Amino acid sequence: TPAPQVLADANPPVRVVAVRPAWIRVTSAEGNIVFQGTLNGGETYEVPALEDAPSLRVGESGSVYFQVADAHYGPVGPQGTITRDVALSVDALTERYDLAALSQDEDLSTYVAELELDAQ
């Protein structure tokens, strides 16, 4: 029996997307801080492809979404809340979060529209 082929996009990149300013910290599975800082609206952080998925802590959960391939998921949580220990793997994010409803967040809708314009 031939081995199954692995698709090139089997593990698409994961990006943390801020639509309004939000503090984030990305920590490796070993507990090392990979990134810590504030993302302003429209800024993204591409999650490094590590053997074990890093985790995320967000200081303004309602301002942060995830981009997996061309789809957006989230937000991380309700506006004004802190969210801890979010696994930044494709499977964990797509299982935990629903596709983002662009109509529910004007800032996300604007961000996605700008992405689509840049792609043209």
C-alpha positions as CSV (number, residue, x, y, z in Angstrom):
1,T,0.0,0.0,0.0
2,P,1.5,3.4,-0.9
3,A,2.2,5.9,1.9
4,P,-0.4,8.7,2.0
5,Q,0.8,11.9,0.5
6,V,1.4,14.8,2.8
7,L,-0.2,18.0,1.5
8,A,2.0,21.1,1.5
9,D,-0.6,23.0,3.4
10,A,-1.3,20.3,6.0
11,N,0.1,22.7,8.6
12,P,-0.7,26.2,7.3
13,P,0.9,29.1,9.2
14,V,-0.9,30.5,12.2
15,R,-1.0,34.2,12.8
16,V,-2.2,36.1,15.8
17,V,-4.1,39.1,14.5
18,A,-4.8,42.2,16.5
19,V,-7.7,44.4,15.3
20,R,-7.3,46.9,18.2
21,P,-4.2,47.3,20.5
22,A,-3.6,44.2,22.6
23,W,-0.8,42.9,24.8
24,I,0.2,39.3,24.0
25,R,2.8,36.8,25.3
26,V,3.7,33.6,23.4
27,T,5.4,31.0,25.5
28,S,7.1,27.8,24.2
29,A,6.1,24.4,25.6
30,E,9.3,24.5,27.7
31,G,8.1,27.8,29.3
32,N,10.4,30.2,27.4
33,I,8.9,33.5,26.3
34,V,9.1,33.5,22.5
35,F,7.4,36.9,22.0
36,Q,5.9,39.5,24.4
37,G,4.6,42.9,23.5
38,T,1.7,45.0,22.3
39,L,0.3,44.4,18.8
40,N,-1.5,47.5,17.5
41,G,-4.7,47.3,15.3
42,G,-3.8,45.7,12.0
43,E,-0.6,44.1,13.2
44,T,0.0,40.3,13.2
45,Y,2.4,37.9,14.8
46,E,3.3,34.7,12.9
47,V,3.5,31.8,15.3
48,P,6.8,29.9,14.8
49,A,6.5,26.3,13.7
50,L,7.9,24.6,16.8
51,E,7.7,20.8,17.5
52,D,5.3,21.4,20.4
53,A,2.8,24.3,19.9
54,P,3.5,27.4,22.0
55,S,0.7,28.9,24.1
56,L,-0.7,32.4,24.1
57,R,-1.8,34.8,26.9
58,V,-3.8,37.9,25.8
59,G,-4.5,41.0,27.8
60,E,-7.4,42.2,25.7
61,S,-9.1,39.1,24.4
62,G,-11.8,40.8,22.3
63,S,-9.2,42.5,20.1
64,V,-7.3,39.3,19.0
65,Y,-8.2,36.7,16.4
66,F,-6.3,33.9,14.7
67,Q,-5.6,33.5,11.0
68,V,-5.2,29.9,9.8
69,A,-4.6,29.7,6.1
70,D,-7.1,32.2,4.7
71,A,-9.7,31.9,7.5
72,H,-10.1,33.9,10.7
73,Y,-11.1,32.4,14.0
74,G,-12.1,34.1,17.2
75,P,-12.1,36.4,19.0
76,V,-9.9,34.9,21.7
77,G,-12.5,35.9,24.3
78,P,-14.9,38.6,25.5
79,Q,-13.8,42.3,25.3
80,G,-12.0,43.4,28.4
81,T,-10.9,40.0,29.6
82,I,-7.5,38.2,29.9
83,T,-7.2,34.8,28.4
84,R,-4.4,32.3,29.3
85,D,-3.0,29.0,27.9
86,V,-4.4,29.1,24.4
87,A,-2.6,26.4,22.4
88,L,-1.3,27.9,19.1
89,S,-1.7,24.8,16.9
90,V,-4.0,24.6,13.8
91,D,-6.0,21.7,15.3
92,A,-6.4,23.4,18.8
93,L,-7.5,26.7,17.3
94,T,-9.9,25.3,14.7
95,E,-11.5,23.0,17.3
96,R,-11.8,25.7,20.1
97,Y,-12.8,28.7,18.0
98,D,-15.5,29.3,15.5
99,L,-14.9,31.1,12.2
100,A,-15.0,34.8,13.0
101,A,-18.2,36.6,12.1
102,L,-16.9,39.7,10.2
103,S,-20.2,41.4,10.7
104,Q,-19.7,41.3,14.5
105,D,-16.5,43.3,14.6
106,E,-16.1,46.3,12.3
107,D,-12.3,46.4,12.9
108,L,-11.9,42.8,11.8
109,S,-14.0,43.4,8.8
110,T,-11.8,46.3,7.8
111,Y,-8.6,44.3,8.4
112,V,-9.8,41.4,6.2
113,A,-11.0,43.8,3.4
114,E,-7.5,45.4,3.4
115,L,-5.9,42.0,3.2
116,E,-8.0,41.1,0.2
117,L,-7.1,44.4,-1.5
118,D,-3.4,43.8,-0.9
119,A,-3.7,40.3,-2.4
120,Q,-5.0,41.7,-5.7
